[in-house]
Amino acid sequence: MITRKDGVTYVEDMSINGTYLNGERLPPRTMQPLKLGDEIVLLWADPATDVIQRDAADTHKKRF
C-alpha cells in the first residue's frame, strides 16, 4: 500500500508474498517513507503452484 501523510509518501507491505524497497525486504505492516529514486519490487505467487515469482520483465518494478 502506498499512502501520503503530512506531505510524506510511505510504502507498506500488506501482502503475504513480500515487498522490497531498494533491495531490502520490508517488514510486514510497517510504513516506510519513500524518497526520490527509491525502487519498489512486488512479489506474487503463481496460483497454479503457490511458488513466489518475480516478473522476469520486472513489470512490477517501480522507481519513484
PDB file of N, CA, C and O in Angstrom, chain B, residues numbered from 101:
ATOM      1  N   MET B 101       0.842  -1.159   0.000  1.00  0.00           N
ATOM      2  CA  MET B 101       0.000   0.000   0.000  1.00  0.00           C
ATOM      3  C   MET B 101       0.900   1.239   0.000  1.00  0.00           C
ATOM      4  O   MET B 101       1.892   1.294   0.727  1.00  0.00           O
ATOM      5  N   ILE B 102       0.550   2.214  -0.808  1.00  0.00           N
ATOM      6  CA  ILE B 102       1.269   3.485  -0.845  1.00  0.00           C
ATOM      7  C   ILE B 102       0.316   4.555  -0.342  1.00  0.00           C
ATOM      8  O   ILE B 102      -0.796   4.700  -0.849  1.00  0.00           O
ATOM      9  N   THR B 103       0.762   5.301   0.657  1.00  0.00           N
ATOM     10  CA  THR B 103      -0.064   6.352   1.247  1.00  0.00           C
ATOM     11  C   THR B 103       0.754   7.632   1.389  1.00  0.00           C
ATOM     12  O   THR B 103       1.984   7.613   1.347  1.00  0.00           O
ATOM     13  N   ARG B 104       0.052   8.726   1.555  1.00  0.00           N
ATOM     14  CA  ARG B 104       0.705  10.016   1.769  1.00  0.00           C
ATOM     15  C   ARG B 104       0.123  10.620   3.039  1.00  0.00           C
ATOM     16  O   ARG B 104      -1.095  10.702   3.195  1.00  0.00           O
ATOM     17  N   LYS B 105       0.997  11.042   3.942  1.00  0.00           N
ATOM     18  CA  LYS B 105       0.564  11.613   5.214  1.00  0.00           C
ATOM     19  C   LYS B 105       1.493  12.762   5.576  1.00  0.00           C
ATOM     20  O   LYS B 105       2.713  12.600   5.582  1.00  0.00           O
ATOM     21  N   ASP B 106       0.924  13.913   5.876  1.00  0.00           N
ATOM     22  CA  ASP B 106       1.691  15.087   6.279  1.00  0.00           C
ATOM     23  C   ASP B 106       2.815  15.414   5.292  1.00  0.00           C
ATOM     24  O   ASP B 106       3.914  15.797   5.694  1.00  0.00           O
ATOM     25  N   GLY B 107       2.523  15.256   3.988  1.00  0.00           N
ATOM     26  CA  GLY B 107       3.487  15.607   2.955  1.00  0.00           C
ATOM     27  C   GLY B 107       4.554  14.560   2.680  1.00  0.00           C
ATOM     28  O   GLY B 107       5.454  14.795   1.874  1.00  0.00           O
ATOM     29  N   VAL B 108       4.467  13.399   3.341  1.00  0.00           N
ATOM     30  CA  VAL B 108       5.445  12.319   3.148  1.00  0.00           C
ATOM     31  C   VAL B 108       4.715  11.128   2.542  1.00  0.00           C
ATOM     32  O   VAL B 108       3.610  10.790   2.965  1.00  0.00           O
ATOM     33  N   THR B 109       5.341  10.487   1.539  1.00  0.00           N
ATOM     34  CA  THR B 109       4.775   9.307   0.908  1.00  0.00           C
ATOM     35  C   THR B 109       5.413   8.070   1.526  1.00  0.00           C
ATOM     36  O   THR B 109       6.630   8.004   1.700  1.00  0.00           O
ATOM     37  N   TYR B 110       4.568   7.083   1.856  1.00  0.00           N
ATOM     38  CA  TYR B 110       5.018   5.867   2.512  1.00  0.00           C
ATOM     39  C   TYR B 110       4.609   4.642   1.703  1.00  0.00           C
ATOM     40  O   TYR B 110       3.615   4.669   0.977  1.00  0.00           O
ATOM     41  N   VAL B 111       5.389   3.561   1.837  1.00  0.00           N
ATOM     42  CA  VAL B 111       5.016   2.260   1.310  1.00  0.00           C
ATOM     43  C   VAL B 111       4.888   1.321   2.507  1.00  0.00           C
ATOM     44  O   VAL B 111       5.643   1.416   3.475  1.00  0.00           O
ATOM     45  N   GLU B 112       3.919   0.416   2.418  1.00  0.00           N
ATOM     46  CA  GLU B 112       3.688  -0.545   3.494  1.00  0.00           C
ATOM     47  C   GLU B 112       3.381  -1.898   2.873  1.00  0.00           C
ATOM     48  O   GLU B 112       2.539  -1.996   1.981  1.00  0.00           O
ATOM     49  N   ASP B 113       4.055  -2.937   3.338  1.00  0.00           N
ATOM     50  CA  ASP B 113       3.820  -4.291   2.826  1.00  0.00           C
ATOM     51  C   ASP B 113       2.586  -4.868   3.502  1.00  0.00           C
ATOM     52  O   ASP B 113       2.598  -5.171   4.695  1.00  0.00           O
ATOM     53  N   MET B 114       1.529  -5.014   2.725  1.00  0.00           N
ATOM     54  CA  MET B 114       0.284  -5.595   3.225  1.00  0.00           C
ATOM     55  C   MET B 114       0.078  -6.997   2.642  1.00  0.00           C
ATOM     56  O   MET B 114      -0.984  -7.596   2.813  1.00  0.00           O
ATOM     57  N   SER B 115       1.098  -7.511   1.955  1.00  0.00           N
ATOM     58  CA  SER B 115       0.954  -8.774   1.234  1.00  0.00           C
ATOM     59  C   SER B 115       1.443  -9.954   2.076  1.00  0.00           C
ATOM     60  O   SER B 115       1.987  -9.787   3.168  1.00  0.00           O
ATOM     61  N   ILE B 116       1.230 -11.136   1.533  1.00  0.00           N
ATOM     62  CA  ILE B 116       1.811 -12.333   2.133  1.00  0.00           C
ATOM     63  C   ILE B 116       3.035 -12.785   1.340  1.00  0.00           C
ATOM     64  O   ILE B 116       3.747 -13.700   1.756  1.00  0.00           O
ATOM     65  N   ASN B 117       3.277 -12.145   0.200  1.00  0.00           N
ATOM     66  CA  ASN B 117       4.362 -12.567  -0.684  1.00  0.00           C
ATOM     67  C   ASN B 117       5.632 -11.747  -0.531  1.00  0.00           C
ATOM     68  O   ASN B 117       6.715 -12.241  -0.844  1.00  0.00           O
ATOM     69  N   GLY B 118       5.535 -10.522  -0.063  1.00  0.00           N
ATOM     70  CA  GLY B 118       6.716  -9.700   0.145  1.00  0.00           C
ATOM     71  C   GLY B 118       6.774  -8.479  -0.741  1.00  0.00           C
ATOM     72  O   GLY B 118       6.307  -8.487  -1.880  1.00  0.00           O
ATOM     73  N   THR B 119       7.355  -7.432  -0.194  1.00  0.00           N
ATOM     74  CA  THR B 119       7.591  -6.179  -0.891  1.00  0.00           C
ATOM     75  C   THR B 119       9.004  -5.747  -0.545  1.00  0.00           C
ATOM     76  O   THR B 119       9.420  -5.817   0.611  1.00  0.00           O
ATOM     77  N   TYR B 120       9.742  -5.297  -1.557  1.00  0.00           N
ATOM     78  CA  TYR B 120      11.130  -4.881  -1.353  1.00  0.00           C
ATOM     79  C   TYR B 120      11.263  -3.397  -1.667  1.00  0.00           C
ATOM     80  O   TYR B 120      10.691  -2.896  -2.635  1.00  0.00           O
ATOM     81  N   LEU B 121      12.023  -2.713  -0.835  1.00  0.00           N
ATOM     82  CA  LEU B 121      12.340  -1.306  -1.040  1.00  0.00           C
ATOM     83  C   LEU B 121      13.845  -1.197  -1.153  1.00  0.00           C
ATOM     84  O   LEU B 121      14.570  -1.454  -0.192  1.00  0.00           O
ATOM     85  N   ASN B 122      14.321  -0.810  -2.350  1.00  0.00           N
ATOM     86  CA  ASN B 122      15.761  -0.687  -2.613  1.00  0.00           C
ATOM     87  C   ASN B 122      16.525  -1.966  -2.268  1.00  0.00           C
ATOM     88  O   ASN B 122      17.621  -1.918  -1.710  1.00  0.00           O
ATOM     89  N   GLY B 123      15.926  -3.112  -2.611  1.00  0.00           N
ATOM     90  CA  GLY B 123      16.591  -4.399  -2.425  1.00  0.00           C
ATOM     91  C   GLY B 123      16.434  -5.008  -1.049  1.00  0.00           C
ATOM     92  O   GLY B 123      16.898  -6.126  -0.827  1.00  0.00           O
ATOM     93  N   GLU B 124      15.799  -4.319  -0.116  1.00  0.00           N
ATOM     94  CA  GLU B 124      15.599  -4.831   1.245  1.00  0.00           C
ATOM     95  C   GLU B 124      14.133  -5.180   1.431  1.00  0.00           C
ATOM     96  O   GLU B 124      13.245  -4.390   1.113  1.00  0.00           O
ATOM     97  N   ARG B 125      13.890  -6.400   1.961  1.00  0.00           N
ATOM     98  CA  ARG B 125      12.502  -6.789   2.203  1.00  0.00           C
ATOM     99  C   ARG B 125      11.931  -5.950   3.339  1.00  0.00           C
ATOM    100  O   ARG B 125      12.553  -5.787   4.389  1.00  0.00           O
ATOM    101  N   LEU B 126      10.732  -5.422   3.106  1.00  0.00           N
ATOM    102  CA  LEU B 126      10.076  -4.619   4.127  1.00  0.00           C
ATOM    103  C   LEU B 126       9.481  -5.516   5.201  1.00  0.00           C
ATOM    104  O   LEU B 126       8.965  -6.592   4.899  1.00  0.00           O
ATOM    105  N   PRO B 127       9.552  -5.079   6.454  1.00  0.00           N
ATOM    106  CA  PRO B 127       8.821  -5.823   7.485  1.00  0.00           C
ATOM    107  C   PRO B 127       7.322  -5.657   7.237  1.00  0.00           C
ATOM    108  O   PRO B 127       6.887  -4.595   6.792  1.00  0.00           O
ATOM    109  N   PRO B 128       6.537  -6.680   7.515  1.00  0.00           N
ATOM    110  CA  PRO B 128       5.096  -6.581   7.264  1.00  0.00           C
ATOM    111  C   PRO B 128       4.448  -5.453   8.071  1.00  0.00           C
ATOM    112  O   PRO B 128       4.782  -5.221   9.233  1.00  0.00           O
ATOM    113  N   ARG B 129       3.525  -4.772   7.426  1.00  0.00           N
ATOM    114  CA  ARG B 129       2.675  -3.770   8.052  1.00  0.00           C
ATOM    115  C   ARG B 129       3.439  -2.677   8.811  1.00  0.00           C
ATOM    116  O   ARG B 129       3.028  -2.240   9.886  1.00  0.00           O
ATOM    117  N   THR B 130       4.548  -2.255   8.226  1.00  0.00           N
ATOM    118  CA  THR B 130       5.345  -1.164   8.779  1.00  0.00           C
ATOM    119  C   THR B 130       5.513  -0.102   7.698  1.00  0.00           C
ATOM    120  O   THR B 130       6.033  -0.389   6.620  1.00  0.00           O
ATOM    121  N   MET B 131       5.078   1.116   7.979  1.00  0.00           N
ATOM    122  CA  MET B 131       5.171   2.186   6.995  1.00  0.00           C
ATOM    123  C   MET B 131       6.621   2.640   6.858  1.00  0.00           C
ATOM    124  O   MET B 131       7.282   2.955   7.847  1.00  0.00           O
ATOM    125  N   GLN B 132       7.108   2.668   5.602  1.00  0.00           N
ATOM    126  CA  GLN B 132       8.464   3.123   5.308  1.00  0.00           C
ATOM    127  C   GLN B 132       8.371   4.344   4.388  1.00  0.00           C
ATOM    128  O   GLN B 132       7.691   4.289   3.364  1.00  0.00           O
ATOM    129  N   PRO B 133       9.044   5.442   4.738  1.00  0.00           N
ATOM    130  CA  PRO B 133       8.975   6.627   3.883  1.00  0.00           C
ATOM    131  C   PRO B 133       9.690   6.393   2.557  1.00  0.00           C
ATOM    132  O   PRO B 133      10.707   5.701   2.501  1.00  0.00           O
ATOM    133  N   LEU B 134       9.147   6.977   1.491  1.00  0.00           N
ATOM    134  CA  LEU B 134       9.749   6.904   0.162  1.00  0.00           C
ATOM    135  C   LEU B 134      10.450   8.212  -0.152  1.00  0.00           C
ATOM    136  O   LEU B 134      10.036   9.284   0.288  1.00  0.00           O
ATOM    137  N   LYS B 135      11.524   8.099  -0.924  1.00  0.00           N
ATOM    138  CA  LYS B 135      12.209   9.296  -1.394  1.00  0.00           C
ATOM    139  C   LYS B 135      12.473   9.157  -2.891  1.00  0.00           C
ATOM    140  O   LYS B 135      12.390   8.059  -3.440  1.00  0.00           O
ATOM    141  N   LEU B 136      12.784  10.240  -3.530  1.00  0.00           N
ATOM    142  CA  LEU B 136      13.040  10.246  -4.962  1.00  0.00           C
ATOM    143  C   LEU B 136      14.105   9.225  -5.318  1.00  0.00           C
ATOM    144  O   LEU B 136      15.177   9.210  -4.713  1.00  0.00           O
ATOM    145  N   GLY B 137      13.823   8.370  -6.296  1.00  0.00           N
ATOM    146  CA  GLY B 137      14.771   7.367  -6.752  1.00  0.00           C
ATOM    147  C   GLY B 137      14.612   6.006  -6.104  1.00  0.00           C
ATOM    148  O   GLY B 137      15.284   5.054  -6.503  1.00  0.00           O
ATOM    149  N   ASP B 138      13.724   5.888  -5.098  1.00  0.00           N
ATOM    150  CA  ASP B 138      13.506   4.592  -4.458  1.00  0.00           C
ATOM    151  C   ASP B 138      12.921   3.594  -5.457  1.00  0.00           C
ATOM    152  O   ASP B 138      12.205   3.970  -6.385  1.00  0.00           O
ATOM    153  N   GLU B 139      13.237   2.319  -5.248  1.00  0.00           N
ATOM    154  CA  GLU B 139      12.738   1.251  -6.108  1.00  0.00           C
ATOM    155  C   GLU B 139      11.912   0.288  -5.268  1.00  0.00           C
ATOM    156  O   GLU B 139      12.371  -0.213  -4.241  1.00  0.00           O
ATOM    157  N   ILE B 140      10.683   0.036  -5.719  1.00  0.00           N
ATOM    158  CA  ILE B 140       9.785  -0.901  -5.052  1.00  0.00           C
ATOM    159  C   ILE B 140       9.624  -2.123  -5.941  1.00  0.00           C
ATOM    160  O   ILE B 140       9.346  -1.997  -7.133  1.00  0.00           O
ATOM    161  N   VAL B 141       9.799  -3.304  -5.364  1.00  0.00           N
ATOM    162  CA  VAL B 141       9.576  -4.551  -6.091  1.00  0.00           C
ATOM    163  C   VAL B 141       8.498  -5.326  -5.355  1.00  0.00           C
ATOM    164  O   VAL B 141       8.605  -5.574  -4.154  1.00  0.00           O
ATOM    165  N   LEU B 142       7.445  -5.711  -6.095  1.00  0.00           N
ATOM    166  CA  LEU B 142       6.357  -6.505  -5.545  1.00  0.00           C
ATOM    167  C   LEU B 142       6.517  -7.943  -6.006  1.00  0.00           C
ATOM    168  O   LEU B 142       6.805  -8.198  -7.175  1.00  0.00           O
ATOM    169  N   LEU B 143       6.333  -8.876  -5.094  1.00  0.00           N
ATOM    170  CA  LEU B 143       6.387 -10.294  -5.441  1.00  0.00           C
ATOM    171  C   LEU B 143       4.966 -10.820  -5.496  1.00  0.00           C
ATOM    172  O   LEU B 143       4.059 -10.276  -4.866  1.00  0.00           O
ATOM    173  N   TRP B 144       4.786 -11.891  -6.262  1.00  0.00           N
ATOM    174  CA  TRP B 144       3.473 -12.505  -6.379  1.00  0.00           C
ATOM    175  C   TRP B 144       3.632 -14.015  -6.430  1.00  0.00           C
ATOM    176  O   TRP B 144       4.670 -14.526  -6.849  1.00  0.00           O
ATOM    177  N   ALA B 145       2.593 -14.726  -5.999  1.00  0.00           N
ATOM    178  CA  ALA B 145       2.621 -16.187  -6.015  1.00  0.00           C
ATOM    179  C   ALA B 145       1.842 -16.683  -7.227  1.00  0.00           C
ATOM    180  O   ALA B 145       0.746 -16.203  -7.517  1.00  0.00           O
ATOM    181  N   ASP B 146       2.422 -17.650  -7.927  1.00  0.00           N
ATOM    182  CA  ASP B 146       1.745 -18.286  -9.055  1.00  0.00           C
ATOM    183  C   ASP B 146       0.603 -19.124  -8.492  1.00  0.00           C
ATOM    184  O   ASP B 146       0.852 -20.049  -7.720  1.00  0.00           O
ATOM    185  N   PRO B 147      -0.650 -18.824  -8.859  1.00  0.00           N
ATOM    186  CA  PRO B 147      -1.779 -19.563  -8.286  1.00  0.00           C
ATOM    187  C   PRO B 147      -1.749 -21.056  -8.590  1.00  0.00           C
ATOM    188  O   PRO B 147      -2.318 -21.844  -7.835  1.00  0.00           O
ATOM    189  N   ALA B 148      -1.102 -21.458  -9.671  1.00  0.00           N
ATOM    190  CA  ALA B 148      -1.048 -22.876 -10.032  1.00  0.00           C
ATOM    191  C   ALA B 148      -0.073 -23.651  -9.149  1.00  0.00           C
ATOM    192  O   ALA B 148      -0.252 -24.846  -8.913  1.00  0.00           O
ATOM    193  N   THR B 149       0.956 -22.965  -8.667  1.00  0.00           N
ATOM    194  CA  THR B 149       1.994 -23.682  -7.910  1.00  0.00           C
ATOM    195  C   THR B 149       2.241 -23.122  -6.512  1.00  0.00           C
ATOM    196  O   THR B 149       2.920 -23.757  -5.706  1.00  0.00           O
ATOM    197  N   ASP B 150       1.699 -21.940  -6.214  1.00  0.00           N
ATOM    198  CA  ASP B 150       1.966 -21.213  -4.958  1.00  0.00           C
ATOM    199  C   ASP B 150       3.444 -20.874  -4.800  1.00  0.00           C
ATOM    200  O   ASP B 150       3.907 -20.611  -3.690  1.00  0.00           O
ATOM    201  N   VAL B 151       4.186 -20.878  -5.910  1.00  0.00           N
ATOM    202  CA  VAL B 151       5.597 -20.510  -5.870  1.00  0.00           C
ATOM    203  C   VAL B 151       5.701 -19.006  -6.056  1.00  0.00           C
ATOM    204  O   VAL B 151       5.097 -18.441  -6.967  1.00  0.00           O
ATOM    205  N   ILE B 152       6.465 -18.366  -5.195  1.00  0.00           N
ATOM    206  CA  ILE B 152       6.636 -16.921  -5.299  1.00  0.00           C
ATOM    207  C   ILE B 152       7.471 -16.610  -6.527  1.00  0.00           C
ATOM    208  O   ILE B 152       8.537 -17.189  -6.735  1.00  0.00           O
ATOM    209  N   GLN B 153       6.976 -15.692  -7.334  1.00  0.00           N
ATOM    210  CA  GLN B 153       7.600 -15.330  -8.592  1.00  0.00           C
ATOM    211  C   GLN B 153       8.034 -13.870  -8.562  1.00  0.00           C
ATOM    212  O   GLN B 153       7.505 -13.057  -7.803  1.00  0.00           O
ATOM    213  N   ARG B 154       8.980 -13.572  -9.383  1.00  0.00           N
ATOM    214  CA  ARG B 154       9.346 -12.186  -9.645  1.00  0.00           C
ATOM    215  C   ARG B 154       9.251 -12.033 -11.143  1.00  0.00           C
ATOM    216  O   ARG B 154       9.865 -12.796 -11.889  1.00  0.00           O
ATOM    217  N   ASP B 155       8.502 -11.071 -11.585  1.00  0.00           N
ATOM    218  CA  ASP B 155       8.249 -10.900 -13.009  1.00  0.00           C
ATOM    219  C   ASP B 155       9.569 -10.789 -13.766  1.00  0.00           C
ATOM    220  O   ASP B 155      10.389  -9.918 -13.475  1.00  0.00           O
ATOM    221  N   ALA B 156       9.764 -11.666 -14.730  1.00  0.00           N
ATOM    222  CA  ALA B 156      11.028 -11.714 -15.473  1.00  0.00           C
ATOM    223  C   ALA B 156      11.322 -10.400 -16.180  1.00  0.00           C
ATOM    224  O   ALA B 156      12.481 -10.014 -16.330  1.00  0.00           O
ATOM    225  N   ALA B 157      10.288  -9.729 -16.605  1.00  0.00           N
ATOM    226  CA  ALA B 157      10.475  -8.456 -17.305  1.00  0.00           C
ATOM    227  C   ALA B 157      10.474  -7.280 -16.333  1.00  0.00           C
ATOM    228  O   ALA B 157      10.566  -6.124 -16.746  1.00  0.00           O
ATOM    229  N   ASP B 158      10.367  -7.584 -15.030  1.00  0.00           N
ATOM    230  CA  ASP B 158      10.321  -6.549 -13.993  1.00  0.00           C
ATOM    231  C   ASP B 158       9.206  -5.534 -14.239  1.00  0.00           C
ATOM    232  O   ASP B 158       9.378  -4.342 -13.986  1.00  0.00           O
ATOM    233  N   THR B 159       8.069  -6.012 -14.731  1.00  0.00           N
ATOM    234  CA  THR B 159       6.973  -5.088 -14.980  1.00  0.00           C
ATOM    235  C   THR B 159       6.336  -4.617 -13.686  1.00  0.00           C
ATOM    236  O   THR B 159       5.564  -3.658 -13.698  1.00  0.00           O
ATOM    237  N   HIS B 160       6.638  -5.267 -12.571  1.00  0.00           N
ATOM    238  CA  HIS B 160       6.100  -4.842 -11.282  1.00  0.00           C
ATOM    239  C   HIS B 160       7.084  -3.943 -10.541  1.00  0.00           C
ATOM    240  O   HIS B 160       6.820  -3.551  -9.404  1.00  0.00           O
ATOM    241  N   LYS B 161       8.201  -3.611 -11.159  1.00  0.00           N
ATOM    242  CA  LYS B 161       9.208  -2.765 -10.526  1.00  0.00           C
ATOM    243  C   LYS B 161       8.876  -1.311 -10.822  1.00  0.00           C
ATOM    244  O   LYS B 161       8.671  -0.928 -11.974  1.00  0.00           O
ATOM    245  N   LYS B 162       8.828  -0.516  -9.778  1.00  0.00           N
ATOM    246  CA  LYS B 162       8.506   0.899  -9.943  1.00  0.00           C
ATOM    247  C   LYS B 162       9.567   1.734  -9.250  1.00  0.00           C
ATOM    248  O   LYS B 162       9.947   1.445  -8.115  1.00  0.00           O
ATOM    249  N   ARG B 163      10.044   2.758  -9.922  1.00  0.00           N
ATOM    250  CA  ARG B 163      11.025   3.681  -9.342  1.00  0.00           C
ATOM    251  C   ARG B 163      10.347   5.031  -9.145  1.00  0.00           C
ATOM    252  O   ARG B 163       9.665   5.531 -10.040  1.00  0.00           O
ATOM    253  N   PHE B 164      10.536   5.606  -7.987  1.00  0.00           N
ATOM    254  CA  PHE B 164       9.911   6.889  -7.640  1.00  0.00           C
ATOM    255  C   PHE B 164      10.942   7.974  -7.558  1.00  0.00           C
ATOM    256  O   PHE B 164      10.607   9.124  -7.277  1.00  0.00           O
TER     257      PHE B 164
END
